Amino acid sequence: MRWVPTEVECAGRVHLGIGQALAYKYAWGVAALVVVAHEVSQSLKQFLEWAMQTLDLRIYIYTGGVVTPLNARKPPSPLRT
């Protein structure tokens, strides 16, 4: 497993976290960002997806005690009977 420099930032200051992750990417060639949030709004998710694709960053969301890759699909909801 390769070591990846990782920045952790709260959702309200995500722009700072992206800046730091870009500095890591410039220095190391790879970087990750973990965004800590109670909830992820659609606009924040769209912004993070743009950053992930455009800036080539690995982005993860930490919410509810769980870290999830941004591009991971949520498991399907259980069927109600």
C-alpha positions as CSV (number, residue, x, y, z in Angstrom):
1,M,0.0,0.0,0.0
2,R,1.3,3.4,-1.0
3,W,1.3,6.3,1.5
4,V,-1.0,9.1,0.4
5,P,-0.8,12.6,2.1
6,T,-4.3,13.4,3.3
7,E,-6.0,16.6,4.4
8,V,-8.9,16.6,6.8
9,E,-11.3,19.5,6.8
10,C,-14.8,20.4,7.9
11,A,-17.5,21.0,5.3
12,G,-17.6,24.7,6.0
13,R,-14.0,25.2,5.2
14,V,-13.7,22.7,2.4
15,H,-12.1,25.3,0.1
16,L,-9.1,25.4,2.4
17,G,-8.8,21.6,2.5
18,I,-8.8,21.5,-1.3
19,G,-6.0,24.1,-1.4
20,Q,-3.9,22.1,1.0
21,A,-4.7,18.8,-0.8
22,L,-3.5,20.5,-4.0
23,A,-0.2,21.5,-2.3
24,Y,0.2,17.8,-1.3
25,K,-0.5,16.7,-4.8
26,Y,2.0,19.1,-6.2
27,A,4.7,17.9,-3.8
28,W,3.9,14.1,-3.7
29,G,2.0,13.5,-7.0
30,V,-1.1,12.2,-5.2
31,A,-3.4,13.5,-2.4
32,A,-6.6,12.8,-0.6
33,L,-9.2,15.0,1.1
34,V,-11.5,13.9,3.9
35,V,-14.5,16.2,4.4
36,V,-16.1,16.0,7.8
37,A,-19.8,16.8,7.7
38,H,-23.1,16.1,9.5
39,E,-24.9,16.1,6.1
40,V,-23.7,16.6,2.6
41,S,-25.8,18.9,0.6
42,Q,-26.3,18.4,-3.1
43,S,-24.4,21.5,-4.0
44,L,-21.4,20.4,-1.8
45,K,-21.5,17.0,-3.4
46,Q,-21.5,18.5,-6.9
47,F,-18.6,20.8,-5.9
48,L,-16.6,17.9,-4.5
49,E,-17.3,15.7,-7.5
50,W,-16.0,18.6,-9.7
51,A,-12.9,18.9,-7.6
52,M,-12.3,15.2,-7.7
53,Q,-12.5,15.0,-11.4
54,T,-10.9,18.3,-12.4
55,L,-8.1,18.3,-9.8
56,D,-7.6,14.6,-9.7
57,L,-8.0,14.3,-5.9
58,R,-9.2,11.4,-3.9
59,I,-12.1,12.6,-1.8
60,Y,-13.8,10.9,1.1
61,I,-16.7,12.0,3.3
62,Y,-16.8,11.4,7.0
63,T,-20.3,11.4,8.4
64,G,-22.0,9.4,11.1
65,G,-18.8,7.8,12.1
66,V,-18.2,6.3,8.7
67,V,-15.6,7.3,6.0
68,T,-17.0,6.8,2.4
69,P,-15.3,7.5,-0.9
70,L,-17.1,10.3,-2.6
71,N,-17.8,8.2,-5.8
72,A,-19.0,5.2,-3.9
73,R,-22.6,4.2,-4.4
74,K,-24.8,4.0,-1.4
75,P,-26.1,0.5,-0.7
76,P,-29.7,0.1,-1.8
77,S,-32.4,0.9,0.8
78,P,-34.0,-2.2,2.2
79,L,-37.4,-3.0,0.8
80,R,-40.4,-2.2,2.9
81,T,-42.9,-4.9,3.3
